[in-house]
Amino acid sequence: MAPNGKAETHESEHQLAPLGERLRDRRKQLKLTLQDIADQAGFSVGFISQIERGITVPSLTSLVSVCRVLKVDVGSFFKQPKSAAPVTRGDGRAVYGLGAAGRDVTYERLSASFPGNILRSTLIHEPPGFRSEPMSHEGEEIFYIVAGELTIELDGEPLVLHAGDTAHFPSTRTHVVWNHTVNPTTVFHTCTMDVFGDAEQSGDADSSLVVTRAANRRSAPKPVVNKGNPK
């Protein structure tokens, strides 16, 4: 069971071979080298090698990037909950992950799947000390810190977010997330990258960054609306 008492599902329930072995077999089937995968997915050779050897568990977005190079759907390696319903219940969502329970990042799917949808949302539970690999990809994303703290590095610049803070940025910027604390962190994450494998999604995003602080939002003055015509 997950720490919050919900049923937990894992990749090992769906596939006998470890994730890294299946990725390596697919790479060799395509006669690609580690360097080929690293170059096309935008990661280091060392990172790809660690995934294949089971030393490192990739994040969901990283796995999607690797699967694109391997020309397979992410669902070929990792089964995620599917949802067409517009509403999810807090006590009814499955908690799933790519690695061992309690050691790696786990997810709860929040968004539904329907023709034309472009938003993908999850609750991400990051264990203490977790640090993602540097990544960049198409689209945009927003982080809302539900509980705990999280460091987000954008193009090498660290930003510490506390509960209630948000960050919104184009995913084309190189970004790293790091739970720098000794406690779990829960993040409400929304992006336009097709992390569920529901459909291919691409788009352009501007280069702006918006970070809002919970304290600032509460104390910010309300905008003045002029209902009359200017004289």
C-alpha positions as CSV (number, residue, x, y, z in Angstrom):
1,M,0.0,0.0,0.0
2,A,1.1,3.6,-0.6
3,P,1.8,5.9,2.4
4,N,-1.6,7.5,1.9
5,G,-3.4,4.1,2.1
6,K,-4.2,3.9,-1.6
7,A,-3.7,0.8,-3.7
8,E,-0.4,0.9,-5.4
9,T,0.4,-0.6,-8.8
10,H,3.9,-1.1,-10.3
11,E,5.5,-1.8,-13.6
12,S,6.6,-5.3,-12.4
13,E,3.0,-6.3,-12.1
14,H,2.6,-5.9,-15.9
15,Q,6.0,-7.1,-17.2
16,L,8.3,-9.8,-16.0
17,A,11.6,-8.4,-17.3
18,P,12.9,-5.2,-15.6
19,L,12.3,-1.9,-17.5
20,G,16.0,-1.4,-18.2
21,E,16.3,-4.8,-19.9
22,R,13.3,-4.2,-22.1
23,L,14.6,-0.8,-23.2
24,R,18.0,-2.3,-24.0
25,D,16.5,-5.2,-26.0
26,R,14.5,-2.7,-28.0
27,R,17.6,-0.6,-28.6
28,K,19.5,-3.6,-29.9
29,Q,16.6,-4.6,-32.0
30,L,16.9,-1.3,-33.8
31,K,20.7,-1.6,-33.9
32,L,21.1,1.7,-32.1
33,T,24.0,2.5,-29.7
34,L,23.8,4.1,-26.3
35,Q,25.2,7.2,-27.9
36,D,22.4,7.2,-30.5
37,I,19.7,7.1,-27.8
38,A,21.5,9.7,-25.7
39,D,21.9,12.1,-28.6
40,Q,18.4,11.8,-29.9
41,A,16.6,11.9,-26.5
42,G,18.8,14.7,-25.2
43,F,20.4,12.8,-22.3
44,S,23.9,11.7,-21.4
45,V,25.2,8.3,-22.4
46,G,25.8,7.6,-18.7
47,F,22.2,8.2,-17.9
48,I,20.9,5.9,-20.6
49,S,23.4,3.2,-19.5
50,Q,22.2,3.5,-15.9
51,I,18.6,3.1,-16.9
52,E,19.4,-0.1,-18.9
53,R,21.4,-1.5,-16.0
54,G,18.6,-0.7,-13.5
55,I,20.8,1.7,-11.5
56,T,18.6,4.7,-12.3
57,V,14.8,4.9,-12.7
58,P,13.8,7.6,-15.2
59,S,11.1,10.1,-14.6
60,L,7.9,9.7,-16.6
61,T,8.8,12.5,-19.1
62,S,12.3,11.1,-19.6
63,L,10.9,7.6,-20.3
64,V,8.6,9.2,-22.9
65,S,11.6,10.9,-24.6
66,V,13.5,7.6,-24.7
67,C,10.5,5.7,-26.1
68,R,10.1,8.2,-28.9
69,V,13.7,7.4,-30.0
70,L,12.9,3.7,-29.8
71,K,9.8,4.3,-31.9
72,V,7.5,2.7,-29.4
73,D,4.6,3.9,-27.3
74,V,5.4,4.4,-23.6
75,G,2.6,1.9,-22.9
76,S,4.8,-0.8,-24.4
77,F,7.1,-0.6,-21.4
78,F,4.9,0.9,-18.6
79,K,1.2,0.5,-18.0
80,Q,-0.5,3.6,-16.7
81,P,-4.1,4.1,-15.5
82,K,-6.5,5.2,-18.3
83,S,-9.3,7.5,-17.6
84,A,-12.1,8.9,-19.7
85,A,-14.1,10.2,-16.7
86,P,-14.0,14.0,-16.0
87,V,-13.8,13.5,-12.2
88,T,-11.3,11.5,-10.1
89,R,-11.8,10.7,-6.4
90,G,-9.1,11.1,-3.9
91,D,-9.6,7.6,-2.4
92,G,-10.0,5.9,-5.8
93,R,-6.9,6.8,-7.8
94,A,-4.2,4.2,-8.2
95,V,-0.7,5.2,-7.1
96,Y,1.9,3.9,-9.6
97,G,5.6,4.1,-10.3
98,L,8.4,3.0,-12.5
99,G,10.6,1.5,-9.7
100,A,10.6,0.0,-6.3
101,A,7.9,1.1,-3.8
102,G,9.1,3.8,-1.3
103,R,12.4,4.5,-3.2
104,D,11.3,6.2,-6.3
105,V,8.8,8.8,-7.6
106,T,5.2,7.7,-7.7
107,Y,2.3,9.2,-9.6
108,E,-1.5,9.6,-9.5
109,R,-3.2,10.4,-12.8
110,L,-5.6,13.3,-12.5
111,S,-6.5,14.2,-16.1
112,A,-8.9,12.4,-18.4
113,S,-8.3,11.2,-22.0
114,F,-10.6,12.4,-24.7
115,P,-10.2,13.5,-28.4
116,G,-8.3,16.8,-28.6
117,N,-7.2,17.1,-25.0
118,I,-3.8,18.7,-24.5
119,L,-3.4,18.9,-20.8
120,R,-1.9,16.0,-18.8
121,S,-2.0,16.3,-15.0
122,T,-0.6,14.1,-12.2
123,L,0.0,14.3,-8.5
124,I,3.7,13.5,-8.2
125,H,5.1,12.1,-4.9
126,E,8.9,12.7,-4.7
127,P,10.9,10.9,-2.0
128,P,13.5,12.8,0.0
129,G,16.7,13.5,-2.0
130,F,15.2,12.6,-5.4
131,R,16.8,14.6,-8.2
132,S,15.8,14.2,-11.8
133,E,18.1,14.3,-14.8
134,P,18.4,17.5,-16.8
135,M,15.7,17.5,-19.6
136,S,14.1,19.7,-22.2
137,H,11.2,18.9,-24.5
138,E,8.3,20.4,-26.3
139,G,5.4,22.1,-24.7
140,E,5.0,23.8,-21.4
141,E,4.4,22.8,-17.8
142,I,3.3,24.1,-14.4
143,F,4.2,22.9,-10.9
144,Y,2.1,23.6,-7.8
145,I,3.6,22.5,-4.6
146,V,0.9,20.7,-2.5
147,A,3.1,19.7,0.4
148,G,6.8,20.0,1.2
149,E,9.4,21.9,-0.8
150,L,11.0,21.5,-4.2
151,T,14.0,23.0,-6.0
152,I,13.5,23.6,-9.7
153,E,16.6,24.5,-11.8
154,L,15.9,26.3,-15.0
155,D,18.8,26.7,-17.3
156,G,21.1,26.2,-14.3
157,E,19.3,28.7,-12.1
158,P,17.8,27.1,-8.9
159,L,14.4,28.2,-7.6
160,V,13.2,26.9,-4.2
161,L,9.4,26.4,-4.1
162,H,7.4,26.0,-0.9
163,A,3.9,24.7,-0.3
164,G,1.5,26.9,-2.2
165,D,4.1,28.2,-4.7
166,T,3.9,27.6,-8.4
167,A,6.2,27.7,-11.4
168,H,5.1,27.9,-15.1
169,F,7.6,27.7,-17.9
170,P,8.2,26.4,-21.5
171,S,9.5,22.9,-21.3
172,T,12.1,23.7,-24.0
173,R,14.1,25.2,-21.1
174,T,16.5,22.8,-19.5
175,H,15.0,21.9,-16.2
176,V,15.8,19.7,-13.2
177,V,13.7,19.0,-10.2
178,W,15.1,18.1,-6.8
179,N,13.6,17.3,-3.5
180,H,16.3,18.9,-1.3
181,T,14.5,18.1,1.9
182,V,14.4,15.0,4.2
183,N,10.6,14.7,3.8
184,P,8.4,13.7,0.9
185,T,7.2,16.4,-1.5
186,T,3.8,16.3,-3.3
187,V,3.4,18.2,-6.6
188,F,0.4,18.9,-8.7
189,H,2.0,18.8,-12.2
190,T,0.4,19.7,-15.5
191,C,2.1,19.6,-18.9
192,T,1.3,19.4,-22.6
193,M,3.7,16.6,-23.3
194,D,1.9,13.3,-23.9
195,V,3.3,11.5,-20.8
196,F,0.4,9.1,-20.8
197,G,0.8,7.9,-24.4
198,D,-2.8,9.0,-25.2
199,A,-1.9,10.9,-28.3
200,E,1.0,12.8,-29.8
201,Q,1.1,16.4,-28.8
202,S,3.4,19.2,-29.8
203,G,3.4,22.9,-29.7
204,D,5.4,26.1,-29.4
205,A,5.8,28.0,-26.1
206,D,7.2,31.4,-25.4
207,S,10.4,31.9,-23.4
208,S,8.7,33.5,-20.4
209,L,8.9,32.2,-16.8
210,V,6.2,32.9,-14.2
211,V,6.8,32.0,-10.6
212,T,4.2,33.0,-8.0
213,R,4.5,32.7,-4.3
214,A,1.5,31.7,-2.1
215,A,2.1,34.6,0.3
216,N,2.2,37.1,-2.6
217,R,-1.0,35.8,-4.1
218,R,-2.9,36.2,-0.8
219,S,-1.7,39.7,-0.3
220,A,-1.8,41.0,-3.8
221,P,-4.3,43.8,-4.4
222,K,-7.3,43.2,-6.5
223,P,-7.1,44.8,-10.0
224,V,-9.2,47.9,-10.5
225,V,-11.8,47.5,-13.3
226,N,-12.9,50.7,-15.1
227,K,-16.4,50.0,-16.4
228,G,-16.7,53.4,-17.9
229,N,-15.4,54.8,-21.2
230,P,-12.1,56.7,-21.0
231,K,-12.6,60.4,-21.5
